[in-house]
Amino acid sequence: MNMASASKPASESESEQVSAAIEGELALLDPRVRSSRDLTRQWLDPEFVEVGASGRRWTLQDILAALPDMAGSADEGPRYEPSEMNGVLLAPGLVHLTYETVLDGRHARRSSLWRRRDGRSGWRMYYHQATPVPPAAE
């Protein structure tokens, strides 16, 4: 393998790129990943930013510090129930996912950007936003 091929991601089809982002998104909803800062870090981009359902802006360090204690992070507690997950390839190495979740009766619409910077780092969530859905809008 030459150095040029080691620094560039392997050529993946659109469906493979979208599937990789969905795999990462589902992993980040899993309590085993959410309760582990090390496992979570593997799926989040170093420049990660989230705008949560509360409106709070989270950085990578903020979310790593708080996530293990948040709802949906305990095996015995409530779990995220995702639905209607769809992905679109915006550019090679950049996927936009949209979906909905229910957690403990709270409904949210979610949007994530996943990027693959090179073949070594793999797919990572770069941006995430959650918007609460009031019962009247469901």
C-alpha positions in Angstrom: 0.0 0.0 0.0 1.4 3.4 -0.9 1.2 6.5 1.2 -1.4 8.2 -1.1 -3.9 5.3 -0.7 -3.3 5.2 3.1 -4.3 8.8 3.6 -7.5 8.7 1.4 -10.7 6.9 2.3 -11.4 3.8 0.2 -13.9 4.4 -2.6 -17.2 3.6 -1.0 -20.6 3.7 -2.8 -23.3 6.1 -1.7 -25.2 3.4 0.1 -22.1 2.2 1.9 -21.4 5.7 3.1 -24.9 6.2 4.3 -24.9 2.7 5.9 -21.7 3.6 7.8 -23.2 6.8 9.2 -26.4 4.9 10.2 -24.3 2.3 12.0 -22.5 5.0 13.9 -25.7 6.8 14.8 -27.3 3.6 16.1 -24.1 2.9 18.1 -24.4 6.3 19.8 -27.9 5.5 20.9 -26.8 2.3 22.5 -26.5 2.5 26.3 -23.2 0.5 26.3 -21.6 3.2 24.1 -23.3 6.1 25.8 -22.1 5.0 29.2 -18.5 4.8 28.0 -16.5 7.9 27.3 -13.9 5.9 25.3 -16.5 4.2 23.1 -18.4 7.5 22.6 -15.1 9.3 21.6 -14.6 6.7 18.8 -17.8 7.8 17.1 -17.5 11.6 17.6 -15.4 14.0 15.5 -12.8 16.0 17.3 -14.7 19.1 16.1 -18.1 17.7 17.2 -20.9 20.2 18.2 -24.4 19.5 19.2 -27.4 21.6 19.7 -29.5 19.6 22.1 -33.3 19.4 22.5 -32.9 21.9 25.4 -31.2 24.4 23.1 -27.9 23.9 24.9 -24.7 23.9 22.7 -22.5 21.0 23.5 -18.8 20.5 22.5 -17.0 17.2 22.4 -15.6 17.7 25.9 -19.0 18.8 27.2 -20.8 15.7 25.9 -18.1 13.3 26.9 -18.3 14.6 30.5 -22.1 14.5 30.7 -23.3 11.6 28.5 -22.7 8.7 30.8 -25.1 10.3 33.3 -27.8 11.3 30.8 -31.1 9.6 30.1 -30.6 6.7 27.7 -27.2 5.8 29.0 -28.1 3.1 31.5 -28.9 -0.5 30.5 -31.8 -0.7 33.0 -33.2 2.8 32.2 -35.2 4.2 29.3 -33.7 3.7 25.8 -33.9 5.7 22.7 -36.3 4.3 20.2 -35.2 5.6 16.7 -37.5 5.6 13.7 -37.7 6.9 10.1 -33.9 7.1 9.8 -32.9 8.4 6.4 -29.5 9.4 5.0 -28.3 11.4 2.1 -24.8 11.6 0.7 -24.0 15.4 0.5 -20.5 14.9 -0.9 -17.9 12.1 -0.7 -17.2 11.5 3.0 -20.2 13.7 4.2 -23.6 12.1 5.1 -26.7 13.9 6.5 -29.0 11.7 8.6 -32.5 12.6 9.8 -34.7 10.5 12.1 -37.0 10.7 15.1 -36.6 9.3 18.6 -38.8 8.6 21.6 -37.1 8.5 25.0 -39.3 8.0 28.1 -42.3 9.5 26.2 -40.4 12.5 24.8 -40.4 12.8 21.0 -37.6 14.6 19.1 -36.7 15.1 15.5 -32.9 14.7 14.9 -30.4 15.7 12.3 -26.7 14.6 12.1 -23.8 15.3 9.9 -21.3 12.4 9.6 -17.9 12.8 8.0 -15.0 10.6 7.1 -11.8 12.7 6.9 -9.5 9.9 5.9 -9.2 6.2 5.8 -7.6 6.1 9.3 -10.2 8.0 11.3 -13.4 6.3 10.0 -16.8 7.8 10.1 -17.5 10.2 12.9 -20.4 12.5 13.9 -19.5 16.1 13.2 -22.8 17.8 14.1 -26.0 16.8 15.8 -29.2 18.7 16.5 -32.3 17.6 18.3 -35.6 19.4 18.2 -38.4 18.5 20.7 -41.8 17.7 19.2 -44.7 18.8 21.4 -47.6 16.4 21.6 -49.8 18.6 19.5 -47.4 18.5 16.6 -47.1 14.7 16.5 
